[in-house]
Amino acid sequence: MLSTRLLAPGEVMTSFRIRLSMLTDEALAGMPWLAAALAPEWTLDDFEVARSVSEALLITDLEGEAMGLALVRLDTPAPGDAVISFLAMQPERRYRGLGGEAGLAVERLVRERLGTRGVYVGVPEGRGLAVYFWLRLGFRPLSIGEAPEAPLGLTSDSKPGIWMLRDTP
């Protein structure tokens, strides 16, 4: 597993209603909803492989209760860039703006800690709500010519979908 460069063990970044910290095995075990959030594109095994090469972040409320997670690949698709390859919130916590707050907090953390220029997200085909989610956060869809050649999502095989980018503000 990668040693994190975004947050040290025990370190917490607080936003308005959420906190980011390192994702632990214990916190992951308390997320029975994760398999459904990954499907149909990926499995829990795919998630674990991606986690081993990514920065894995736990999203909690201010009281410390786990409510989501994010995976971020650094220096991808190019040095100085990052890809938020997965962000999911517990179903009971959705549609309250918490996921959007978490997405922006992850982006802010990557930019502040590492000076990241471009922050990318890949949205698999058939996840139209995810495209709308990232558009609301200021990401723009990329044309085929602009899209990175990196695999879209969690696995090394390319999935059909759309790449989105939020350039340095």
C-alpha positions in Angstrom: 0.0 0.0 0.0 1.2 3.5 -0.7 2.4 5.6 2.1 0.2 8.7 1.8 1.6 12.0 0.8 -1.7 13.8 1.2 -2.4 13.1 4.9 -0.3 11.5 7.5 -1.7 8.8 9.8 -4.0 10.5 12.3 -4.0 13.8 10.4 -7.4 15.3 9.6 -8.5 18.0 7.2 -11.7 19.7 8.2 -14.1 21.4 5.8 -17.5 22.9 6.6 -19.4 19.7 7.3 -16.9 17.0 6.5 -13.5 15.7 7.5 -10.9 13.9 5.3 -8.4 11.4 6.8 -6.6 8.3 5.7 -8.9 5.4 4.9 -8.2 2.5 7.3 -9.2 -1.1 7.0 -11.4 -0.7 10.0 -13.4 2.1 8.4 -13.6 0.2 5.1 -15.1 -2.8 6.9 -17.9 -0.6 8.1 -19.0 0.3 4.5 -21.3 -2.6 3.4 -22.7 -0.3 0.7 -19.4 0.0 -1.2 -20.0 -3.1 -3.4 -23.2 -1.6 -4.7 -21.5 1.8 -5.3 -18.8 0.1 -7.4 -21.2 -2.0 -9.5 -21.6 -2.6 -12.4 -18.2 -1.4 -13.6 -16.0 -2.7 -10.7 -15.8 -5.1 -7.9 -14.4 -5.0 -4.3 -11.2 -6.7 -5.7 -10.8 -3.9 -8.3 -11.2 -1.4 -5.5 -8.5 -3.0 -3.4 -6.1 -3.1 -6.4 -6.8 0.6 -7.1 -6.4 1.4 -3.4 -2.9 -0.1 -3.4 -1.7 2.5 -6.0 -3.8 5.4 -4.8 -4.2 7.8 -2.0 -7.3 6.5 -0.1 -9.3 9.0 1.8 -12.0 8.5 4.4 -14.8 11.1 4.4 -16.5 11.5 7.8 -18.9 14.0 9.3 -17.7 16.4 12.0 -18.4 13.8 14.7 -16.1 11.3 13.0 -18.8 9.0 11.6 -17.7 7.5 8.3 -19.9 8.5 5.3 -17.8 8.1 2.2 -14.4 7.6 0.6 -12.3 8.8 -2.3 -9.4 7.4 -4.2 -6.9 9.8 -5.8 -4.1 8.8 -8.2 -1.2 11.3 -8.1 1.0 12.3 -11.0 -1.6 10.9 -13.4 -2.2 11.3 -16.3 1.0 13.5 -16.2 3.4 14.6 -13.5 1.8 17.4 -11.5 -1.7 16.2 -12.2 -4.1 14.0 -10.2 -7.2 11.9 -10.9 -10.0 11.4 -8.5 -10.6 7.9 -9.7 -13.5 7.1 -7.3 -15.7 9.1 -4.9 -18.7 7.5 -3.2 -21.0 8.5 -0.3 -23.1 6.3 1.9 -26.5 6.1 0.3 -28.3 7.6 3.4 -26.0 10.6 3.2 -26.6 11.4 -0.5 -28.5 14.4 -1.9 -27.5 16.8 0.9 -24.5 18.4 -0.8 -22.0 16.4 1.3 -20.5 14.6 -1.7 -20.0 17.9 -3.5 -18.3 19.3 -0.4 -16.1 16.2 -0.2 -15.2 16.4 -3.9 -14.1 20.0 -3.5 -12.2 19.2 -0.3 -10.3 16.4 -2.0 -9.4 18.7 -4.9 -8.3 21.5 -2.5 -6.2 19.0 -0.5 -4.4 17.8 -3.6 -3.8 21.3 -4.8 -2.6 22.7 -1.5 -0.4 19.8 -0.5 1.2 19.0 -3.8 0.7 22.0 -6.0 -1.3 19.9 -8.5 -2.2 21.7 -11.7 -5.0 19.7 -13.3 -7.4 17.5 -11.4 -9.2 15.0 -13.5 -12.2 12.7 -13.0 -13.3 9.9 -15.3 -17.0 9.1 -15.4 -18.0 5.7 -16.8 -20.6 5.5 -19.5 -24.1 5.3 -18.1 -23.4 7.4 -15.0 -25.1 10.6 -16.2 -25.8 11.8 -12.6 -22.0 11.7 -12.0 -21.4 13.9 -15.0 -23.9 16.4 -13.6 -22.3 16.1 -10.1 -18.8 17.0 -11.4 -20.2 19.8 -13.7 -21.7 21.5 -10.7 -18.3 21.4 -9.0 -16.7 23.3 -11.9 -15.2 20.4 -13.9 -15.5 20.5 -17.7 -15.9 17.6 -20.1 -12.9 17.0 -22.3 -13.1 16.3 -26.0 -11.6 13.1 -27.3 -8.5 15.0 -28.4 -8.1 16.5 -24.9 -8.8 13.3 -22.9 -5.9 11.6 -21.3 -4.8 8.2 -22.4 -4.9 6.9 -18.8 -7.4 4.2 -18.1 -10.7 5.6 -16.9 -11.7 4.5 -13.4 -10.3 2.0 -11.1 -8.9 -0.7 -13.3 -6.0 -0.8 -15.8 -8.4 -1.5 -18.7 -10.0 1.4 -20.5 -13.7 1.9 -19.9 -15.9 3.9 -22.1 -16.9 7.2 -20.6 -16.1 10.8 -20.3 -13.0 12.6 -18.9 -13.6 15.8 -17.0 -11.0 18.3 -15.8 -10.8 21.2 -13.4 -7.8 23.3 -14.4 -5.9 25.3 -11.8 -8.3 28.0 -10.6 
